[in-house]
Amino acid sequence: MAAFTIVFSYIKVFSYLQIFPSIGILWRTVKLAAIDTWPFLLVFLSFTCGFAFAGHWMFGLRMIEFHSWRRSFVTLFLTMIGGYPYDDIKRVAPLGGVLFTAAWVLVMVMIVANMFVAILTEWYNRVEEEQRALNARLAEEVGDTARGRPFHDALRGCRAFFGCCRAGAGYGRRAREVGKLLRKAELEDTEHIRKAVAEGS
């Protein structure tokens, strides 16, 4: 139970990282793709159960990997990560093993797995397009500051905290440059201009 709690806590941390735009896009993609993923999982399980029963019926008496329906299911599932005992299957049933393996790889690995990737890709493109449209709308109404720079702001805050640089040093440098320009202008009444610049209005 504790192991599941640890996994859940990491998923929760991932959900909090949505403040960063790239991770937010990934999280929203996973949430929206679940609409199409559940029907896909039913199709995946039906095909896998069918092949598991067929493998148990063909090789169960002579191979420990297919000795029971559950072990047959696990053996087929391990095919996704390269754990398929093809040599043993071919030795037990030369023709049937080749046909069974070819059908399994063709249907599950090359078709069904690629369908899952296609579902995720489609939803990722939709979410990215929505985010791009939202950023363009914010930039149009608010300006470039709407895009935000979370990593830059976090780095500047850390540098200011550890004393590497003074926070707001860039703004002070700009104020000094504006002051020099105003002094060079030799205006008679620059006090209201100085106040306006200082207040940002």
C-alpha angles and dihedrals in degrees: 000000000000090000091057089048090055091050090048091050091054090049088051091052089051090053091053091053089070088102086083109076098224094051090043089058091051093048093048090048092055092048095049095041089060087077090068097027097069095059088044091054090053090053090046093051093047092053092044093049090050093051091043092056091045092050092047091050094047103038106013097102095052106029127060090208090065098031093115134021091249094051090046090053092050092047092053092045090053088060087082090067098037102266098126115133096220097155092055092047092050091049093050096044113009098187101025092045093053093048093045093049093046092050093047095048093044097048103034109025100035103032112022096038091049089050088058091051090048091053092052092045093051093051092044090055091049094049092046091050091050091049091049091051091048092050091049091050092048092047090051095050102033106019136241091313088073090073092064129198107234096173093046092048092047091050092049090050092051092048091050091047094052093043097247091130138355115263111247094020091136091055091050091052091052091049091052091050091051090049091053091050091050092050091050090051090063093210118176096223111032098141095093090046091051091050092048091051092046092049092045094235 
